[in-house]
Amino acid sequence: MLDIARGSRWPSKYPGRTLGHPFLDEWRGREGELAADAGAKRAYQEGVQRGDLPPIPVWASEAIDLINDLPPAAELVGTLAAQAEDALARAGTR
């Protein structure tokens, strides 16, 4: 959708994944409608110029779909440390 709004000719056979973006969220699933709406494309450009909208999305890989929780940092560090400790213990027995 940002390609449409920006007038970019990115090949449709190479889709991308992004994190949330206000413009994408508003137009998701309505690409044809956006392509025909010159006012919406102009509003996007103006929003970017004013700093109201990010000019580009935050790109994400397919692995983004594997994230299904958001633990606090302390919990995440504790989990990573425990997993590293376990992996090192297993590596030492081989």
N, C-alpha and C positions, 0 to 999 in steps of 0.2 A: 504494500500500500504506500509506503514511503517512496518507493520507486515511481509510482504513479504521481504522487503529489510533487515530487522533485523533478519530474520529467526525465528520469533516468531510464535508459533502455537496457536494464539488466535482463538477461535471458531467463524466461520463466521456468526453464527446465532445471535451474539451479536455485531452489528455494532456500530461504534462510530462516533461522530461529532467532528470536529476540526476547529480551526481558520486556516487561511492561513499558509502554510508551503511550502518552495520552492520545495522540492522533491515531495510532494503530488501534488502540482500544475502542475508540469512537467509530472507526470505519471497518473494523474486522468483519469479513464475510460480505462486504458490499463494494468490492473492487470495481465492478462495472459501473455502479452508481457514482463512485468517486471519479472514475475516468471521465465521466460525462459532466461533472460538476466543476466548471472553471472557478466558481466562487470559492469552493472548498479548497481547491489547490492554491488559490491566491491567499486564502485565510491561513493555510499552513505556512506559506512563505513569509507572510507578515508576522505570524506568531514566532517563527524562528528569528526574524530580524529584531523583534522586540525582546527576545530572550525568554518568551513564555513557553516555547516548545524546544526540546533538544533537537539539534539539526540532524543528528543520526541516532539510530537506536543502539542499545548495548547488545552486541551480537552474542549469541550463546550456541553451544554445540548441542548435539542430540543428547548428550549426557545430562543436560538440564532436566530432562524428564525423570531422571533417577533420583532427584532430590524430592523427598516427600516430607521433610520436617525441617525445622529451624531451631536447633538446640542452642542454648546460651553458650557463649564462647568457652567458659570454664568447663562446661560439660563436654564440649567437643574436644578440647585439649586433653582432658582426662581420658576420653575414649581413645584418642589417637595414641596417647602415651601407653595405655594398657595394651593396645593392639601391637605397638612397636615392641614392647617388652615381651609379649607372647611370641612374636615372630623371631626375636633374637634368641629366646630360650629354645625354640624349635630348631633354629639354625645351628645352635651349638651342639645339638644331639645327633647330628648327621655326620 
